[in-house]
């Protein structure tokens, strides 16, 4: 038997989790790229063990397909992981919530990477609400080493309880590096096997009514398990004027301010459901409780309730910590009553550098041509979507009127046309189109809605760093296959020298009183440079 | 995440960016190590003279034309190694160990690449040592 050794590596939180999963016998990762989760899947795609084992790591079309594919692998007894950014949870909410109803066979980890402060997101929703809502246990690593260790622990919990497990990450954990000690001998993959209890996998009402009671019973057991878990630790200390509950990465920020140990009792929470008995102990033994958590006041609200009584609770809701945005060691310092550190003066001459579309980006040509055409109409509306081309809202383009969620450009343009809007234009990228634009396009095709859909195709998922796009080479076929009239599915290269031709094509299709799709195509300048360098 | 006043070093390949988080430095011990060549892709980039003046007026700054040094010593692509060398005396990691790391990282690309990067690193190190002493 090979001896298990340890190797130390400098890893991103995302990479630590990915390596932990591989070493725990992962058979497949399923994901759609999304900041800050993307590097998990990319690490597995390039990892030597994963490649030699043929661990599945191809990108999925969206988070819902990814979740279902992972559930299918779990059904067959193998360990699977699905990764997404927090808003991806909205896309996969249906299979996610129902995966607690089916339960699992092989271990199943659902990674939700939250982005508090919205560094690269449209909101700062906290995925712990989803997990509780679905009765799915959760790990919330406080550092990179825990991200590694918890991968194996989550698979073990998932298989023992036959439940999916959420791994809640946050931007600063995903995207910062630390030394991680890991096994150098990856565990074998699981053999193919089928679920022992077959009824719960068919969610007809008769089966679901039985299973729901079982889910609630398991949830109670999971809570007792949380109360005894080494990942939830009650660290007593002499000063009981205040107790501090710190979850996930917030525990790190807290302890950083007390290099010699915290003078107040600390309850570190990194496993959910919430460990009630440990929280009750803190309420008994401490005069007040400060809750330090990254994201929304999930724990704080549960402690506080609607009728505030009992131990005073402090946190984001009472103003000791900021109500919005991510935490920082500075914010935590102030909340525990420590004075701010002496710091160097900030510069007053630094100018912001807002993000901008690259020079040589085809999206630029699309917006130039579109703006020039739409200037001829009294009240044009352009519905945008999620991707680099969202930057078309900014100067100098100021070209779009809405950006909501993946795919909403097409469906909002259709709804606007239903309301009588003309011109009603949708601008969507190729990857966003195959993620969530195709189904909406079918609605518009079926009613021959008078909208113009511009698919600005850069042959990649550009905003997240150039991952493969699932529709590359097939966009026109997809549109025609869905039933778009072939003469109104048109293609042009997004190039400055095509400006007049682009304008002409856009105008013709805007004036056509029905559904049209224009695929405006030019390879992303970033991936084009990489491809050129690779050829050298 | 670093607390305001807890940073030991701000390192930057661009001078205005070196100042962006300068307020995070420890006011008594913190260093700035930066390139002096601006990257101007915005219309309201401050006057270069103001950027230079502020860098000069701050204590503990190592600022030099990293691009020119890299080009002269090795190749324009080795500016990051020049900058690493310039940070070396401040990092608390022995420069020899950093050089070993460079050899390991670039080893697969051949001796010529290793040598060029070591040369760039040593140049940055020499610049820093001349400022620090």
Interface residues (C-beta under 8 A of the other chain):
Chain A: X172 X253 X256 X257 X327 X328 X329 X330 X333 X340 X341 X342 X343 X344 X345 X346 X347 X349 X350 X351 X352 X353 X354 X356
Chain B: X1 X2 X3 X4 X5 X6 X16 X19 X20 X22 X23 X24 X25 X26 X27 X28 X30 X41 X42 X44 X45 X46 X50 X51 X54 X58
